[in-house]
Amino acid sequence: MSISWKGVMPAVTTKFTDDDQLDLIMFEKNIRAQLNAGVHGIVLGGTLGEASTLLEEEKRILTRTTVEIVQGKVPVMMNIAEQSTKGAIAAAQKAEEDGAQGLMMLPPMRYKAGDKETVAYFKAVANNTSLPIMVYNNPVDYKIEVTLHMFEELLQCDNIQAVKESTRDISNVTRIKNYFKDRLKIMTGVDTLALESLLMGADGWIAGLVCAFPRETVAIYELQKMGRIQEALQIYRWFLPLLELDINPKLVQNIKLAEVATGLGTENVRAPRLPLSGKERKHVLSVIEEGLKTQPQLPDYQNL
């Protein structure tokens, strides 16, 4: 399956049972809700998926399970976040063996690689897999920026095709479009800049709160695509307080609480994360409760 790099692609949470095993029953329920809402792809093992706490075999189980659930309806992508080039190549090849149709790739973890090292890292993985790759550019959280000149080098690899644009600089969408035209597809990766990025020319949205609110997320994308901006904006304004739960160090706990409220998940996280408590928990629950009380009526966005 080739990847069009457009539309809404959830960075899904990983579901755990009370005894800290993969909860594949709840995981499937959530994936099916995403498919029913009309998402355009599934991204596994990202920050929201608690990738750093997952065992290698658990990642492989999630990939194989998701491929089985989606039955080719949308592409399945696995995130690659490794400390060594050797480890990243191995992870990419395992994802390919398990049926993933694409990769999302972070720069090297822990070690703050220089520009030349970062380019060499991405190219080494690209040259050792046939899967299409989306580079995750998030210098705010991961301290390495992939610049336009670096992308110029990376695009020498035919399977490096897209960027998850998370620099928080909205003008970067225009900058990329001016420099690369359609050679580099743009998937916005910041929920609170999503509609703005789409209107500036981003091709799609790697989303977080979609895990709990899939229909509202896809509706925003489809409405803006059809030029029904005011309708998209109305939903987006309602959504913003919830979307702000994603730009927070406790985004996993926040979004899992939202999934509980919409019946699409549980609160279980993997240590060292712990469920929210005290004032922090009360605040997040109040945001979710207000969102549910004022939930907008959606148009028939899947048949525009």
N, C-alpha and C positions, 0 to 999 in steps of 0.2 A: 504493500500500500504506500503510495506517495502521500506527502503531507502538503496541504494547501496553505498552511500557516495563516489561518483566518478564523474569526469567530471566537467563541468563549470556550476556553479549555480550563476546567477546574484543576487546581493543585490540591488534590484530595487529601483529607486527613487519613491517618492509619488508625483503624479501630482496634481496641484491645478489650479483652474480657476482664472480669474482676480479678482473675489470677494471672494477668499480664501475658496472655497468649493472644495471637491474632484473632480478632473477632470477624471471621469471614462472613457470617450471617448478616451482621449489621453493615459490614463493608459492602456487600452485594446490594442491600436495600438502598444504600446511598448512591451507588453507581447507577442503579436502575432509575432512581429519581433524576439523576443528571441526564441520562439518556432520554427519558420521557420529556424533560424540559427542553431538549433540543440542543445540548452542548455539542461542540465540534471536535472534541478530543479530550483525553484524560491524561493528566500528568501525575506520576507516582513518585514517592520518595523525595519530595522537596522538603524545605524547612517546615512547612505546615504538616507534612507527612512524617515528621520526627525522624528524618533519615539518619541522623547521627546516632540514634539509639537502636536502629534496626540491625539485626544480624543479616549476614549475606544471604542465608537461606530464606529468611523472612522476605527480603526484597524479591527473591526469585519466586516465592509463593505468590506474592502480591501481583507480580507481573503476569504469571501464568493464569492466575485466577481472573484478573481483569480482562485479559485477552479472551478467555473463555466466556465471560459475561457479555462483552460487547459484540462478539461474533462479527467483527469486521465493520460494524456500523460507523465507528470513529477510530482514529489512530490512538494507540496507547504509547505513552512516552515514559521512560524511566529517567530520573535525575541522576547525574553522575557528580558526586562530590567527594573526591578522594585526595589523599595527601601526596601520592606519588603518581608519576606518569604510568608506571607499570601497573599500579592498582587501578587507575582510571581505564586503561586499555582492557584489563581483565573484566572490570565491571561492565564496560560497554559490550564486550563480546558475550558475556553471560546474558545481558538484557536481550541481545539479538537472538541468542539461542532460545530464550524463553518466549519469543514471539513479539517483543516490543517493536513498534514501527518507527520509533524516533527516540532521540535523546535530548534532554535538557542538561547543559553542562556548566558547572561553576568553574572558576579558576582553581588552581591548587589550594587546598585547605591548609590552614596553620601557617605554612611558610608564605611570606609575602613576596611572591615572585615578581621580578622585574618584567618590563614589557617584552623583551626578547624571550625570556623564560616562559612567560604566559602564552605567547604565540606558539612557541615550540610545543608546549603542553597540549594545546587544543589541536594543533596540526597532527601530532603523533597519534592522538585518539582517532581523529578523522581518517587518517591513513590506514587505520587498523579495524575499521568497521565500515559496512556499507550503509548504515543507518543515517538518515538526515539528522542534522544537529542544530539545536537552538542554543546559542551562547547566552548564559544568564549574566547580564551586566548590572551588578549591584554593588557599586563601590561604597555606598553608605554602610552596609552591613558587613561586607566581605573585604573591604579595604583595597581592592584591586580594580582599577577602571580599565575597561577595554575601549581604547580610543578609536576614532575613525581610521587613523593610519594603521592601527593594528588589525582592524576589520578588513582593510584593503589587502593585507597579507593573508588573512584567514580565508577570504573568499577565493583564493587560489585553489582551495579544496572544494570541489563541487558539492560535497554533502554538508558543508557549513552554509546554512541557508537563512537563518533567522536570528533575531536577538530578542531576548526578554528584557525590555527596556525598563530598568528600575533605578535610574540615576536620580530620580525626583526632579529633573530639569525638563520641564514640559517642552522647552524649545529644542531639546535634543531630537524629538520626533521629526521636526522640520529639518534639522541639521542632517540627520541620516537620509531623509528623502532627497534633500538637495544633492548630497554627495553620491548616493548609491542608486537613486531612482528605485526601481523594483528589484534590484539585485539582492538586497537584504531586506527580508520581511521583518516587520516590527510587531511584536506582541507586547502590549503594555503590561507591566508587572506590579503596578501600584494601584490598589483598589480605589484610593481617594483621588487619583488622577485619571481614572479609566475613561470616562466619557470625554474629558478634555483631550486626552491622547487620541481617542478614536476620531474625534472631530478634526484633529490636526493631521490625520492621515495614517494613524496606526492601523494595522491590518486585523488585529484581534486583541484578546484580553486573557492573560493567565490570571485567573481570579481566585480569591480566597473565600469571601463570604458566600460565594456560590455554593459552597458545601452545605450551607443551611438554607439558602434562598436561591435555588437554581432557576426557577421560572422568572423571577424579577431580574436576575442578572442577564439572562438570555434576551429577555424582552427589551432591555436597554440597548443591547447590541443590535438587535433586529430593527428596532424603531429608528435608531440613528442611521442605520445603513439605508433605510428607505426614505430618509429625509424628514421623518416625523420627529423633528428635534424637540419640540415643545413637550410632546408626550414622553419622550425619553428623559428629558430634563425633569419632568414632574416626578417620575419614579426615582431618578437619581437623587433628587433633593430629599425625598423620603428616606432613601437608602444610606445617605452619607453618615449619619451617626453610627450606623451599624458597620459601614465600611471602615470607619476609623478604628474599629476593634482589630483590624488587620495590621495597622502600622504601630505596633506595640510589642515590646519584648515578650508579652504573654499571649501573643496572637493564637497559639495553639489552644491554650486553655479557653480563651475568649470564644473562638470559633466553635470549639467543641460544646461549650455551653449553649451557643446558638443552635447547634445541631440537635441537642437534647430538646430545646424548646419547639423545634419544628418536626420532631420525631424521626430525625435522620442520623442520629448518632448517640453516643454515650459520652460521659464526662471523663472516662478513663484515659489517663496519660501515662507515659512511661517515665519512671524516675531517671534522672534527677528532677524532672518536672513533677509538680504536685498540683492537684486541683486548686482553684482559687478559693480564698477564704476571706472572712472579715469584710472591711470596707471595699476592698478591691472587687470581691465577688458581688457585693450588693450593688455597686455601681454598674458592673457589666450586666447583671440581671435587669437592672432598671432600664438600660438602653435597649435590651432585647424586648422587654415587656412593652415599652413604648412603641417600638417598631411593629410588634405584632398587633397592637391595638389600632394602629393607624395604617395598616397594610393596604396598599392601593389595589384597586380593581384593575386587572390587566386586560388589554385588548387581546384579540386572537392573533398574537404576534407570530405564531408559526404558520399562518396562512395570509401573510400580508401580500 
